[in-house]
Amino acid sequence: MNRKLKKPAKTDLLAPFALVRPHLSEIEKLLREQVDSFDPGVQPYVDYVCDTAGKRIRPALAILTGGALGDITPDHLKLGSILELIHIASLVHDDIIDGADIRRKVATPHTKWGEGLAVLLGDALFSHALMLSTEFNDLHLSRGIAKAAREVCEGEIIQTQRRFDLTLGRKDYFRILEMKTGALFAAATGLSAYLSGADEETVEDLYQFGLKLGTAYQIYDDCLDLVGTEEQFGKTLRTDLEKGKLTLPILRLLETASPSQREKLQERIIKQEPLDLPVLSGIADYEGAIDYSIETAVRLVEDARDPLHFLPDNQYRDALFTLANYLLDLLRKLR
Amino acid sequence: MNRKLKKPAKTDLLAPFALVRPHLSEIEKLLREQVDSFDPGVQPYVDYVCDTAGKRIRPALAILTGGALGDITPDHLKLGSILELIHIASLVHDDIIDGADIRRKVATPHTKWGEGLAVLLGDALFSHALMLSTEFNDLHLSRGIAKAAREVCEGEIIQTQRRFDLTLGRKDYFRILEMKTGALFAAATGLSAYLSGADEETVEDLYQFGLKLGTAYQIYDDCLDLVGTEEQFGKTLRTDLEKGKLTLPILRLLETASPSQREKLQERIIKQEPLDLPVLSGIADYEGAIDYSIETAVRLVEDARDPLHFLPDNQYRDALFTLANYLLDLLRKLR
């Protein structure tokens, strides 16, 4: 591939979403087909979790990457739907772990049918996705998908294990993010590039694009939990700290606080006392910590975006740029 | 392969276990190696669950099948260890669902580290096993393993879903057993035969051997829950009915009871009233129902054993026979 730098055209921030819409309805069809392949006794449960208004970011990334590098083939769509199934499986299990009753305005599976069934449903989705991955007849793909699935679980394990662990460092935090969110984003872009027959360097560039974008997206989500309003974002916020999840703004706050501030903060975290905005602002340089986190995520997105300049100049490449810019926009709106 | 009938030599019932012992220590080594491939933050958990005194029946079946059809290769051992990892993953999740505190004399993962971590640990083991399966460089194997894993989960889902469901029929019961226990046994024998390069008919024969043996083994376990003594078997018994699991003896009891007996029995099941031996015996033909279940399992094992006659005559083939006979022996001892 010619690695000459090509400037992206200016586009509407919502353009990538319009561009993938027809392909995303193919993804919905594929997901629906999967439901039918389960035992009739299991189908209604699979149907319920596949039929949510998920954003389908991972399939969208696989589709845009395919488009940027040539054609969007049925294999790109298949990859997208497999990664989405793994994502759905991990959400079913995450919601058990977090005790979340509602996701995207509907009752979570464990709330509806009990924890046992939700555990098993996640398992069945996981193993089905990995079974599907063998249909590519390409072991590199099966392996890459299984590896990403394992990383998602490992990232979640480490996160769960290190709740309320005040020795958690920034390096650990980033490792958790890369595993729990980055891995599937990276699989979507990297394996999609591989499917398009891209050269190794381009595959690696796109893998890194997904990894960094996913990590930045998770930092955005972590900041949102602290500063967002529930009306604005339609999800329960201010829950991370309650659960002992130490996210980047909190790590930064602990780092920059005076010893006495730090002690106060640590005590409140350990005792699970409510730590809302006014409380946090009263303890240490809260705004500085949020700004720092946003800045970190912004730098990651900018880094992620750079290698896109080397891709062929087409509307899908531009849409990948715009997707990155869209995240930058979301991040800036948090301030 | 020459399908001439060959009679098995008479052997000590424990011979198969002596025969696989050296190979099983290889399996333990392989499992231990897997631990190292996890993130350091996850290793201690994986180590804990792999280090149990499991019977390693699935690896033993893979090894004996390999021996019966030629050489026991590193791939047979790898297959055995992958299936054991899937089995361990499913036990971690089953114990959450059943609220079991102790397994094989040690605390279960969810008791030790909480449900969340146990859910994720099972997930990581599942996805690791499926990742390992791609190392065969043979998609038929990856697919067969993923399919077996999915069936285990589906079987458990249907079982969970149909707890306390008095309309459960014998056909449903057998379907659950084939999925939740038969599938991994069948993968051990069938895929092992495939690894040995056996012809399609032999692969199918061995697949059916595993499927039926696994199903019969589960019937044994279901009967044991009703008639065994805890001292004798070192596990908590009489828990199936409490949890609404309708097993073959109970299905038979309901079938053969008079309308008034059936009503009494159904009421006790739904109300989760203790249903121990004296109570059951007082209600309907309890012994007849146990006998019937044992007979069903015996016939299954005999059926399973038949095609072994067509295998080459060697000590591993004999050990497969003896393993089947060992299960027959266990079944007869239940009376």
Chai-1 contact restraints between the chains, C-beta under 6 A:
chainA,res_idxA,chainB,res_idxB,connection_type,confidence,min_distance_angstrom,max_distance_angstrom,comment,restraint_id
A,D39,B,E154,contact,1.0,0.0,6.0,A-B,restraint_1
A,G41,B,I158,contact,1.0,0.0,6.0,A-B,restraint_2
A,V42,B,E154,contact,1.0,0.0,6.0,A-B,restraint_3
A,V42,B,I157,contact,1.0,0.0,6.0,A-B,restraint_4
A,H93,B,V119,contact,1.0,0.0,6.0,A-B,restraint_5
A,I97,B,G116,contact,1.0,0.0,6.0,A-B,restraint_6
A,G116,B,I97,contact,1.0,0.0,6.0,A-B,restraint_7
A,G116,B,T160,contact,1.0,0.0,6.0,A-B,restraint_8
A,L117,B,T160,contact,1.0,0.0,6.0,A-B,restraint_9
A,V119,B,H93,contact,1.0,0.0,6.0,A-B,restraint_10
A,V119,B,V119,contact,1.0,0.0,6.0,A-B,restraint_11
A,L120,B,C153,contact,1.0,0.0,6.0,A-B,restraint_12
A,L120,B,E156,contact,1.0,0.0,6.0,A-B,restraint_13
A,L120,B,I157,contact,1.0,0.0,6.0,A-B,restraint_14
A,D123,B,C153,contact,1.0,0.0,6.0,A-B,restraint_15
A,A124,B,R150,contact,1.0,0.0,6.0,A-B,restraint_16
A,A124,B,C153,contact,1.0,0.0,6.0,A-B,restraint_17
A,A124,B,E154,contact,1.0,0.0,6.0,A-B,restraint_18
A,F126,B,F126,contact,1.0,0.0,6.0,A-B,restraint_19
A,S127,B,A146,contact,1.0,0.0,6.0,A-B,restraint_20
A,S127,B,A149,contact,1.0,0.0,6.0,A-B,restraint_21
A,S127,B,R150,contact,1.0,0.0,6.0,A-B,restraint_22
A,S127,B,C153,contact,1.0,0.0,6.0,A-B,restraint_23
A,H128,B,R150,contact,1.0,0.0,6.0,A-B,restraint_24
A,L130,B,L130,contact,1.0,0.0,6.0,A-B,restraint_25
A,L130,B,A146,contact,1.0,0.0,6.0,A-B,restraint_26
A,M131,B,A146,contact,1.0,0.0,6.0,A-B,restraint_27
A,M131,B,K147,contact,1.0,0.0,6.0,A-B,restraint_28
A,M131,B,R150,contact,1.0,0.0,6.0,A-B,restraint_29
A,T134,B,L139,contact,1.0,0.0,6.0,A-B,restraint_30
A,T134,B,S142,contact,1.0,0.0,6.0,A-B,restraint_31
A,T134,B,R143,contact,1.0,0.0,6.0,A-B,restraint_32
A,N137,B,L139,contact,1.0,0.0,6.0,A-B,restraint_33
A,L139,B,T134,contact,1.0,0.0,6.0,A-B,restraint_34
A,L139,B,N137,contact,1.0,0.0,6.0,A-B,restraint_35
A,S142,B,T134,contact,1.0,0.0,6.0,A-B,restraint_36
A,S142,B,S142,contact,1.0,0.0,6.0,A-B,restraint_37
A,R143,B,T134,contact,1.0,0.0,6.0,A-B,restraint_38
A,A146,B,S127,contact,1.0,0.0,6.0,A-B,restraint_39
A,A146,B,L130,contact,1.0,0.0,6.0,A-B,restraint_40
A,A146,B,M131,contact,1.0,0.0,6.0,A-B,restraint_41
A,K147,B,M131,contact,1.0,0.0,6.0,A-B,restraint_42
A,A149,B,S127,contact,1.0,0.0,6.0,A-B,restraint_43
A,R150,B,A124,contact,1.0,0.0,6.0,A-B,restraint_44
A,R150,B,S127,contact,1.0,0.0,6.0,A-B,restraint_45
A,R150,B,H128,contact,1.0,0.0,6.0,A-B,restraint_46
A,R150,B,M131,contact,1.0,0.0,6.0,A-B,restraint_47
A,C153,B,L120,contact,1.0,0.0,6.0,A-B,restraint_48
A,C153,B,D123,contact,1.0,0.0,6.0,A-B,restraint_49
A,C153,B,A124,contact,1.0,0.0,6.0,A-B,restraint_50
A,C153,B,S127,contact,1.0,0.0,6.0,A-B,restraint_51
A,E154,B,D39,contact,1.0,0.0,6.0,A-B,restraint_52
A,E154,B,V42,contact,1.0,0.0,6.0,A-B,restraint_53
A,E154,B,A124,contact,1.0,0.0,6.0,A-B,restraint_54
A,E156,B,L120,contact,1.0,0.0,6.0,A-B,restraint_55
A,I157,B,V42,contact,1.0,0.0,6.0,A-B,restraint_56
A,I157,B,L120,contact,1.0,0.0,6.0,A-B,restraint_57
A,I158,B,G41,contact,1.0,0.0,6.0,A-B,restraint_58
A,T160,B,G116,contact,1.0,0.0,6.0,A-B,restraint_59
A,T160,B,L117,contact,1.0,0.0,6.0,A-B,restraint_60
